[in-house]
Amino acid sequence: MFEPKDTPRVYAVPPGADFPKALVEGLRARSAGHPPETLVRTDLVVNTRRMARRVRALFDAGPPCLLPRLSLVTGYADSAVSQPLPPALPALRRRLELTQLVGNLIDRQPDLAPRASLFDLSDSLAALLDEMQGEGVSPEAIRALDVSDLSGHWARAQSFIGIAEQFLQATDTALDQQARQRQLVERLSAEWQQSPPQHPVLLAGSTGSRGTTMLLMKAVAQLPQGALILPGFDFDQPSHVWDKLDDALSAEDHPQYRFAKLLRDLDLTPADVQPWTGAPAPCPPRNRLVSLALRPAPVTDAWMNEGPTLTDLAKATDELTLLEASSPRSEALAIALRLRAAAETGQTAALITPDRMLTRQVSAALDRWNILPDDSAGLPLQLSPPGRFLRHVAGLFTKRLDGEALLTLLKHPLCHDGAERGAHLLNTRELELDLRRNGPPFPDAVSLAGFAERKKIAPDWIDWIVHHFCDQQVSGPLPLDIWMQRLRHLAEGISAGHAGEEGGLWDKNAGQKARSLMETLEHEAHHGGDLSARDFADLLGALLAGEEVRDRDAPNESIMIWGTLEARVQGADLLILGGLNDGNWPEAPSPDPWLNRQMRHRAGLLLPERRIGLSAHDFQQAIAAPEVWLTRATRSDDAETVPSRWLNRLTNLLRGLPAQGGDQALADMRARGKTWLHRADLLEAAPALPPAQRPSPRPPFAARPRQLSVTEIKHLIRDPYAVYAKHVLRLRPLDPLVQAPDALLRGIVIHDILETFIKGSLRDGAILHRDAFLKRASALLETHVPWPTARKLWLARLARIADAFIAAEVERRSDGGPIAFEARMKKRLDPLDFTLVGRADRIDQIETGALRIYDYKTGTPPSEKQQARFDKQLLIEAALAEEGGFESIDPMPVARAVFIGMGGTYSEVQAPLDSEPPAQVWAELRQLIEAYFQPDQGFTARRMLHRDTDQGEYDHLARFGEWDRTAIPNPEDLT
């Protein structure tokens, strides 16, 4: 296939060309004058499975021929070497063993790292181990580094890096995948030096970014019939620029650095690299423009010297569109519109971006037109239904069962998905409503049995829940194989349901992938040691997050979403490079907890800039396609964004070439982007619902409330709409799924504590002291508050005010004492057909016969001014007392009415009985109720709230937010 040559053969394809297509065309052209079996004897080594599939598809498309032997870079040496090595150590086994070693180290030296970082540290250490083996760096080389200025950090890092050495020594009979791969390549290179193959061997599509791959590339290039075919080689880059790409510390972030390093190692110059085919790049002027824009720093001198030679900028940018959206949503919608247009015209189009949030937004926008793109990344297994289900089941082992965890699993589509699922969902609905209304926060067998009795639920369904959900928490560590048995048994039992039929947990692609992972983990579980429930749940989540599943139903094959690597592998009529912001494309280098940049360079490891250089090469390859969109959002959800450094260079270069029309070309690129942004804005604006008006409903007279509690009068004054929603529409806020230690519960418990203590002190005055008060408070908190943290916090608050409360209580007893607790109130307002009801926390009677009314507040009591205008609870209770509205208490004058504040500090706030006498309050109350019986009186939303930030339980129903307090109420007669 090739003429004899003394120097290595290196060919290349320019940026923008469809690399697989050019590769196949070049192979066909070079084998045209040879016997048909020439291709069969050719070894074609490509870098990814996707590349191999594309090459095979291009050959299958015709014309007919015998096919070359296709293999991957990672597997070629295994098939070509004469003396194979034993299979590699399974990656999962290594991960489990490393996790044990790291966990043991943390247990011995807790100050090194928190236990929660166990799996992150293990994964990071595994990545370092892979890199050391792939680059041929020994632990001794790491340990010999001069780190005198970093002794503290280095001492901690050495503790972990020593684990890598310990692991390598313990596994010298079974190699890691990276170590085995490097040894195979080294062995194959040695064999080829003794007896090189005479048939063609072509390695195509790789940049040599890994040490082992670079070693194989150099070995192939030196074969008699060996050749390298490089993707995206910059033929326009001058030789003096290539010469600058000799130092990794300053040049590894350049897109052509890896090629420069390869050529140096082969003793070649860029002039020795030949085009693989005679076909030109899709747009040679654009390749020259981008090549100049991406010059290694400093760049401005090159721009000034070579910029004037770029005389065809209009042609270079004619098919370039620059879209700078105001938000990620606007960017995604404009991209989706362009992809929709491509689908309608039959154009193949691909969105290339590392930003998975952007791809999800674009996919969601496309879904409105029933366009399902072919997403190369798929879905992380942990986010698939089986992945979520398994994580929820593993969560049962980590903590006491609460209502949220129970209902999350009961509602999952894979729970009880066999027979009688309809009845299961109905029972789940009843259970949710019962838990919201009656609790308890932590369901158990007793409470579930009580629910079944109240609602007449089938006992076998309740027994299934008790068996599979209750008492699953595990406190101590267990061997990993025991954890796996428990998880699988429990997950399959929950999926099957109470009827016992097999569920669909392992069905479809996602289920099969999850089952495969579970079987692999079960097989390697004996290497995992003992784990706590939390560690096991974290391990399962990490393993699920590392797998992806593609479970698409007939995606649109012409609309694709790719990662940056696919720019080398695939071809499309339109490429959209999305999310071009720094920190996203290129991604910021991941923090390295072990070695800094200089230490990596001295040890021979890869620099953090390696990924930036690879991303830069992907960008240079993709931007040279026939038609390209460059998109970014100028602002994220919370801050301004910074343009990608490559986009920044391109726009700056164009702005600096006004004589050649660069500024006009840039303006045209932006104008094309603004056109699509305008279309996206029009799509967003059409047809939107008009904003709501401030409601003020006027229900018919017969529907208006005939009874309110004393505490609801405040709502009738401040937010009448809340009274309308509760008593006319009969809507109740949905109780929280899991009872929390909130202000409502705290108020109930504190009231119970005070009432119990005061009643006890009436029987035995000796307990009226601090210790007895706190002892009784602690006992009641233990009974009613199942949250240890809340119990301690609330008891501490009571302890802070105990002395002041007891002193005030002693003073209150000096001229009287309590005669009623939780005293019922009920008074009919004739002839209005309206009844006022309620309860008073406490009523005392003094020696003169007058009453004192007390109300406990765990929040801030209302001031006297607020009581006079809005919060009239105590004033109305005083009026009721004088009107005979208390059960079992005759009408009597009220001497005092006091709010007792039991919040952060003890306080007492009196009701302004002198300025607001009970008779006046009673008359004003009657006047208020009469007003709301008038047909033209509406129940206005948020009429007089204390603050604009106050939230009401029915604000969402009133669509507050679409209007504000300045909006004029909109009366509406209801029938």
C-alpha positions, 0 to 999 in steps of 0.5 A, a space after each residue: 500500500 505504501 512505497 518504502 520510506 526511511 522515515 515514519 509515515 504521518 498523514 493528516 486530515 485538516 480541521 473541519 473535514 469529516 474524518 471517518 469519511 476522509 479515512 475511508 476514501 483515502 484507504 480506497 484510493 490507496 488500495 485501488 491499484 493493489 489486489 483486493 485482499 490488500 484491505 483484508 491484510 490491513 490493520 486499521 486501528 481507531 480511537 473509539 468504538 463510535 469511530 469504528 462503527 462509523 468507518 464500518 457503516 461507510 464501507 458498508 455503504 459501498 462500493 463493495 470491497 473486502 474490509 480491513 481488520 478494525 480494532 481499537 487503540 485500547 485492544 490492538 496490542 492485546 490481539 497483535 502481541 505474540 505473548 499475551 498477558 493475564 486478564 487485567 484486574 477488574 476495575 471495580 475490584 480495584 476500586 473496592 480495595 482502594 476504598 478499604 485502604 483509604 478508609 483504614 487510613 482515615 480511621 487510623 488518622 482522622 485528622 487527614 480527611 473526613 469520612 464523608 470524603 472516602 469515595 471521592 478520595 478513593 476515586 481521585 487516588 485511582 485516577 492518579 494510579 491510572 495516570 502513573 501507570 499509563 505514563 510509566 511513572 513509578 511511586 518512587 519517582 513521586 516520592 523523590 520529588 523536592 517539596 521542601 516548601 510544601 512539607 505540611 501538605 506533602 506529608 498528608 498527601 504522601 500518606 495517601 500516595 503510599 496507598 498506591 504503592 502498597 496497592 501496586 505491591 499487593 497486585 503485582 500478579 494481576 495488573 491494572 488495566 492501564 498497567 497491563 495496556 502499557 506492558 502490552 504496548 511495550 512488549 509489542 514494540 519490542 517484538 516489532 523491532 525484532 520482526 516487524 509486520 509487513 502488512 499495512 498497519 494504520 492508526 487513525 484518529 488519535 492525538 496521542 494525549 495518553 502516554 501509552 497511546 503515544 507509545 503505540 503511535 510511535 511504534 506504528 509509525 516506524 513499521 515498514 507499512 505503518 502509518 499514522 492519520 492525524 485528525 484536525 492537523 493545522 496545515 496553516 500553522 507556520 513553522 516558527 509557531 510549531 517551534 514554540 510548542 516545545 514546552 508543556 508548561 507553556 504550550 500544552 493548552 494549544 490545540 496542536 501541542 500533542 502533534 508537535 510532541 509526536 513529531 519531535 519524538 519521531 524526528 519529523 517536522 510539520 512539513 513531513 506531514 502529508 495530507 491523507 486525501 487531496 480533498 481540501 477543508 470545507 472552508 480553507 479561509 476559515 481554517 487560516 483565520 482560526 489558526 491565527 486566532 489560536 496562536 500560542 501566547 503572546 498572540 498580538 504580535 502575530 495578529 499584527 504581522 499576519 493579520 493583514 494577509 487575511 483578505 477573505 474574511 467575508 468568505 471565512 465567516 459567511 457560514 458562521 453565526 454568533 449567538 449571544 443570548 441574555 440567558 441560558 434559557 434564551 440560548 437553548 430556545 434559539 438552538 432548539 429553533 435552529 435544530 427544528 428548522 434543520 429537521 424540517 429541511 432534512 439537514 443533519 445538525 448536531 449540538 456540541 457542548 460539554 454543558 449537560 444542563 444546556 443539552 437538557 434544556 434544548 431537549 426539553 424545548 425540542 420535545 414540544 415539537 416531538 423531536 427526540 434528538 440522538 444524544 450520544 451521552 445518554 442518561 446517567 444510570 443513577 437518574 434512570 428509574 431503576 437507579 433512583 429506585 435502588 438508591 431509595 431502597 439503599 436509603 432505608 438502611 441509613 435512617 429511621 423510616 419517615 413518611 417522606 421516604 416511605 411515600 417516595 418509594 410507594 409512589 415510584 413507578 417500579 414499586 408494586 408494578 405487577 398485579 393490583 397496581 391500581 389498588 396499590 396506588 389508591 391505598 398509597 393515596 389514602 396513606 398519604 392523606 392520613 400521614 399528612 393529617 394524623 402523622 406520625 412523622 416516623 410510621 411504624 407497624 402500630 401506626 400503620 395498623 391503626 391506619 388500616 383499621 380506620 380506612 378498612 385497608 386490606 391487611 396483606 398490603 399493610 403487612 407487605 409494607 411493614 415487612 419491607 419498609 419498617 425496621 430496615 435501619 442498620 446501625 453497625 457495619 456489615 460485609 459488602 456481600 451481605 449488603 448486596 443480598 439485603 439490597 437485592 432481596 428488598 428491592 425485588 420484594 418492593 418491586 413485586 408488591 404484596 401479590 408476590 408477582 415478579 416486578 419490572 425492576 430489571 426490564 428495559 435497557 436501564 433495568 438490564 444495565 442496573 442488573 449487570 452492575 448489581 451482578 458485577 458488584 455481587 461478584 466482587 463484593 468479597 473484596 469490599 470489606 465491612 461498610 456502614 449503611 451510609 458508606 454502602 449507600 454512597 458506594 452504590 450511588 457512586 457506581 450508578 453515577 459512573 454508568 450511562 444508559 441509552 433507552 431512546 425510542 426512535 430518536 431523530 437520526 438527523 438531529 444529534 447531541 454530541 460531546 466535544 469528542 464527537 467532532 472528530 468522529 462524526 460529520 454533519 451539515 450544521 454544527 452548533 457549538 453551545 455554551 462557549 463560556 470559560 469554565 464550561 468550554 474549556 472546563 476548569 481543570 479539576 482540583 488535584 489533591 495530590 500534586 501541583 502543576 510543577 510537581 506533575 511536570 517534574 514527575 512526568 505526569 500530565 498537566 492540568 492544561 492537557 484537557 484544555 488543549 484537547 478541548 481546544 483541538 476539538 473546538 478547532 476541528 468543529 469550528 471548521 465545519 461547513 456551517 457553524 453556530 457559536 452560542 453562549 449566554 452572557 449571563 448565568 442564573 446568578 452572575 455575568 459570564 466570561 466568553 470562552 477564551 477561543 471565542 474571545 480571541 476570534 472576536 478580538 482578531 476580527 475587530 482588529 482587522 477593520 481594513 479587511 472587513 473583520 469588524 463587518 464580518 463580526 457584525 454580520 455573524 452577530 446579526 444572524 444570531 440576533 435574528 434567531 434570538 428574536 424568533 425565540 423571543 417571539 415564541 416565548 411571548 406568544 400566547 401568554 396568559 394575562 396577569 391576574 388582577 387582585 381578587 376581591 370575590 363577593 360570594 352570595 349572602 347564603 355562602 358567607 361564613 356564619 362562624 369564625 374563631 376569635 383568632 380569625 378576626 385578625 385575618 378578616 381584617 388583614 387578609 379577608 381572602 384567606 377567610 373566603 378561601 377557607 370558609 366559603 371555598 372550604 379549602 384547607 392547606 395540605 398538611 406537610 408530609 413529614 411533621 417538622 419541629 416548626 413554629 406551630 408544633 412549638 406553640 402547641 408543645 409550649 402551651 401544653 408545658 405551661 398548662 401542665 406545670 401551672 395546674 401542678 403548681 396549684 395542687 402543690 405550690 412547692 414545685 413553683 421553682 426553676 428545676 421542677 419547671 424544666 424537669 416537667 418541660 423535658 418530660 413533655 418534650 420527650 413525649 411530643 417532640 421526636 427530634 433530639 436537636 429540637 428538644 434540646 434547642 427548645 428546652 434551652 430557650 425555656 431555661 433562658 426564660 424560666 426564672 423570669 416566668 416563675 417570678 412573674 407567676 408568683 406575682 400573678 398569684 399574689 392577688 388571685 389565681 387561675 380559674 380556667 384553662 383552655 376556656 371555651 368561648 361561644 357567643 351569637 351575634 343577633 340578629 346577624 346569625 353569626 357565632 364567634 367561637 374560640 378558646 382562652 389559654 388561661 383566665 385568672 380571677 383576682 380578689 375583687 372578682 374581676 378577670 385577667 385573661 392571658 394568652 401565651 405567645 411563642 413568637 413576638 406578641 403584637 404591640 398595643 398599637 397593633 392590637 388596637 388596629 388589627 390583632 384584636 384577639 385579647 380585646 375581643 376575648 375581654 369583650 366576650 368575658 363581659 358579654 358572658 361569652 365564656 362557658 361556665 363563667 358568668 359575665 364579669 369585668 376584665 381588669 387585664 388582658 395580657 400576652 405572655 411572650 415565651 420566645 427568645 426572651 420573656 415579655 408581657 404585652 397588655 391589651 389596651 383596655 383603657 383606650 379600647 374598652 370592651 363595649 367599644 370593641 364589641 360594637 366595632 366587631 358587630 360593625 365589621 361582621 355586618 360589613 361582610 354581610 353586605 352584598 357589595 363587600 368583597 373579600 379582598 386579598 392581602 388587604 392590610 398585611 403588616 409587611 409586604 414580605 408576610 406570606 399567607 396560606 392562600 397567596 398562590 390561590 390569589 396569584 399574588 406576585 402577578 399583582 402587588 399591594 398597589 393593585 386596585 382590587 377587582 370585585 367579582 360577584 359569584 353565584 
